Amino acid sequence: MRVTEQLPTLGAGLQFALSSGMTAEALVQLMEEMVDIKIHLLAQSSMKLSPEVARLLHDKRDTDRQRLEQIRTEMIRILKG
């Protein structure tokens, strides 16, 4: 299963993983999600878009950046144990 297919359920799955002591798996999931978001951001930055789509992607980029910050925070918390 691709990371993008897991995004809607990643939060709940991650909570279960952390409560079950599967921090290695949770860390890998976070890394996969981070790479997926960064690839999407890179692809979007090189596209020529209509003004409507550009506005939608601008909002998505803001959300993606917030999620990246959440992922970094969670990864730090996992690594610090």
C-alpha positions in Angstrom: 0.0 0.0 0.0 1.3 3.5 -0.9 1.8 6.1 1.7 -0.7 8.4 0.1 -3.4 5.7 0.6 -2.6 5.6 4.3 -2.8 9.3 5.0 -6.5 9.4 6.1 -5.9 6.7 8.7 -2.3 7.4 9.6 -3.1 9.4 12.8 -5.1 6.6 14.4 -2.7 4.0 13.2 0.2 5.9 14.6 -1.5 6.3 18.0 -2.0 2.5 18.1 1.6 1.9 17.0 3.0 4.2 19.7 0.7 2.7 22.4 1.8 -0.8 21.4 5.5 0.1 21.7 6.1 -0.1 17.9 8.1 3.1 17.7 10.3 1.8 14.9 7.3 1.2 12.7 5.8 4.5 13.7 9.0 6.3 12.8 9.2 4.6 9.4 5.6 5.6 8.7 6.4 9.2 9.6 9.4 9.2 7.4 7.4 7.8 4.5 4.7 10.4 5.0 7.3 13.2 5.1 9.0 12.0 1.9 5.6 11.7 0.2 4.6 15.3 1.2 8.0 16.7 0.1 7.7 14.9 -3.3 4.2 16.4 -3.8 5.5 19.9 -2.8 8.4 19.6 -5.3 6.1 18.4 -8.1 3.6 21.2 -7.4 6.3 23.9 -7.5 7.3 23.0 -11.0 3.7 22.9 -12.5 2.1 25.7 -14.4 -1.4 26.0 -13.1 -4.6 27.9 -13.6 -5.3 30.6 -10.9 -8.0 28.5 -9.3 -5.8 25.4 -9.0 -2.9 27.6 -7.8 -5.1 29.0 -4.9 -6.1 25.5 -3.9 -2.5 24.2 -3.9 -1.4 27.3 -2.0 -3.8 26.2 0.8 -2.6 22.6 0.5 1.0 23.7 0.8 0.3 25.5 4.0 -1.4 22.4 5.4 1.5 20.2 4.2 4.0 22.5 5.9 2.1 22.3 9.2 1.9 18.5 8.9 5.7 18.4 8.2 6.3 20.3 11.4 4.0 17.9 13.3 5.9 14.9 11.8 9.3 16.4 12.8 8.0 17.0 16.4 6.7 13.4 16.6 9.9 12.0 15.2 11.9 13.9 17.8 9.6 12.7 20.6 10.0 9.1 19.4 13.8 9.3 19.1 14.2 10.9 22.5 12.1 8.0 23.9 
